[in-house]
């Protein structure tokens, strides 16, 4: 799962990185954002605690198939009920497995703005700094070394059901001769759809393409599909994730390929 505070579990898709803060607003605001007029609610704090059977991001398992505990705390202005919203927060994940990759840690700080384009549409711009205190383990060649990076993401959302995202980083890693450089400009993009199907259940599906995670810059495709169910303030999700054959060639079957993950998120 990733990036809280999402209204639904879209986190396992890398292109959904910018959903983190914007969907927090949507969950609070509902259709009120975009109704026009001044903000009608006070600033607010919120957060979540989550447990996932496999931390998957952009189709890649960041914990080598192990479960992870995750949490988020965020701040927003006007409760999402004005024509514009500022937000900021911190999200973290800690693997619960045995070896170093399965215990991988991540701390992300994000901030952004969300603007209503109409009563049904919104646009968000989010800056995120990704930090890996215990090192990065999805690349065999640099396993255990720390490579943090920055990202600017833009998201167009329609009625909290359709999300289109585009993200850019100026400092993705690349293999430079005998060393590893962190100066590559790269993109990731994707789409995610959520469709209520009755009884509190939602069908979700998404697909994207990621150049950021590929040190060669060529990139790989990924997709997911699954179901979610809300029980009060707890969201339950089960989804299948898949990368293209190139993704599996780059990262190996322990990290890429196809896999199923389940998660539970409690929001407060």
N, C-alpha and C positions, 0 to 999 in steps of 0.2 A: 504494500500500500504506500500511497504517497500522494501528494503533499497535502497534509491537512491544512486548513479546515475545509475539506471538500464536502459538498452536500451528499454526494454518493461516491462510491469507491471507483474513481477514475485514475487513481494514483499510479497504477502499475504501467501506464503508458507514458513514455518519456515526453512526448509532445504535450502531454497534459500537465506539465510542470507548472505552468502558470495558472492552472485551475485552483491551486492552493489557496490563494487569498481571495480571488474573485468569487469563488463559489461559497466562501464563508459569508460574503455579503449577500449573495443570492439566497442562501438559506435563512438569513435573518430578515431580509427585506421582502422576499416574495415578489409580487408584482408591483409593490409600492415604488421601487426604484424606477425612475423614468416618468412618474406621474406628474412631475413638474413641481414648481414651488420650492420654498426653502426646506431644509432638513427639518424633520419633525421628531427626531429621536436623539437622545444624548449619545455621546461617545460610549463605546462598550469594549469589554474584554471577553474573550471566549477561548475555548481550547478543546482538546480531545485526547483520549488515551486509546491506543489500538494494539491489537495482537494479530499478526498475520503468519500464516504457515510458511510463507516464502516472500521475501521482499523483492519484488520484480519491478524494474524501472526500465522503460524502453524495450521491454521484452527480455531484459537481462536480469538474472538473479544476482542481486548485490550481496547476498549472503550464501551463495553456493548451495541453494536449496534448503537452507535452514530457516526456522521461524525467527521472527523478530518482534521486539516490543518497540512501540513508537509513540510519540507524543507531540503535541503542538500547543502553543499559546500565541494568541494574536490580539491585535487591537484594531478597531475600526472607528471611523467618525460617522456620526448621525445614524448608526444602526442600519445603514443601507437604505434609508427612506428618503434621501435627498437625490437630486439629479446627478450628484457626483459623490464619490467616496474615496477616502484615503485609508490605506491599511498597511499594517506591518506585523511581522511575527517571526517566531523561531520554531523550526520543526526538527525533530531528532529521531534517529533509529539506532537500535542496538541489537545485533544478531545474538541469538541464544544457543548457537551450536557449539561444537567442541573445538575445532581448529580455528586458526586466525581468520580465514575467510568467512567462516560461519559465525564468527563473533565480530564481524566488520561493523564499524560505527560511522555515523554520518550526522552532521549538524548543519542545517541550512537556515540562513537568515534571509528574509525577503521583505520587500516593501513595494507599494505600487499605488496606482490610482485606477478607479473604475468609473466610467462615464456612461450615462444612459443615452442611447441614440434614439430610443423611442420607448413606449411602454413595454415592448416585447424584446428589444435588443439592447445590448450593452457592449462596450469595448473596454478592455483592461490592458494596462501596461505594467509589467512587474519586473523588478530587478531581484535576482537571487544570487547569493554567494553560497556555493557548495563546499563544505569542509569535511575532510575525512581524517579525524584525529589518530586513528590507528593504522592509517595507510590504505592504499588502494589494492584490491586483490582480483579484479576482473581481468587484468592484463598479466599474463604469465611472465612476460619479459621484465616487468617492473614490479612484481608482486611485493607488497609490503612498503613500498615507497609512497610518500604522501604527495598527491597532486590535487590541490584545490583549484576551483575555477569559478568564473562568474558567468552570469547569463542574463540577457534581457529578452523577455517574452511578451508577445502580443496575442490577445485572445478576443475573438468575436463570439458572443453567446446569444442564443435565441431561446427565450423562455425556459432557461435552465434545462433544455433538452438537447440542443445542438451546440457544440463547441468546435471552433476552428482555431488552431494555434500555430504560431510561428515563433521560434526561439533562435537566438544567436549568441555565440560566445566568442570573445576575442582571444581566449587563452586555453583552447583545447590542446591536449598533448599530441605530439607527433614524434616518430622515431627519426632522430637526426644523426645519422652516422653511428657513432659508438655511444651516444648519449640520448637522453630523452629531453625534448624541448617542450615548453608550454607557451607557444606563441601562435598557434594555428587558429585562424578564423573559420568557424563552421556553423552550420544550420541544422535545425531539426524542425519538422512540421508534422501535423496530423489533424485528425478529426475524431470526435467522440460524440456518440448519440446515446440518450437515455430515454426510454419509452416506458411509462407506467402501463402495466398489463392487468391491473386489478388485484384486489386482496392485499394491498400493501407491497406488491412485488413490482420490480422494475427490471426490464431487459436493457443491458448496456453492451455496446460494441464500439470498437475504435480501431484505427489503423494509422500508421505514420511511417516516417523515414528519418533516420538519424545519421548525420555525418559527424556529430560531436564525439561519440563514443568510439569511432573507428579511427585509430591513429594514422591510417593511410589516407583518410579523407574521403574515401569512396562512399562509405555509408552502407546501411542495410535497412531492410523493411521489417516491420513488426505489426502484429495485430492482436486483438483480444476480443472475447465475447463472454458474457456471463449474466448472472441474475443476482439481484439484491433484494433484501427485505428489511423494512424498518420496523423495529419493535420499540416504541417510545423514542428515547434518545439514543438507542443503540441501532447501528446499521450492520447487517450481516451480508456478506458478499462471497460468491463462489464464481471464479472465472477461469477460462482457459486462455493461455498466452502462447504466442508462437513468433519466432523470428524467421526471416528468410534463410535459405541454405548458407548464404554468405555470412550471416550472423553466427551461425553454428560453426562455420569454418574459422572465423576470427577468434571466437571465445571458447569453443569446445562445448560438449553436451552438458557439462556440469553447470554452465552459466547460461547458455543459449539453447535454441531448439524449441520444443514444446513442453508445457507443464501446466498443472492445475494448482491454483492457490485459493485459500479461503481466508477471510479476515472478519474481525469484529471491531467496531469502532464505537466508543461511547463519547458523545459530545456534551459539553457543558458550557 
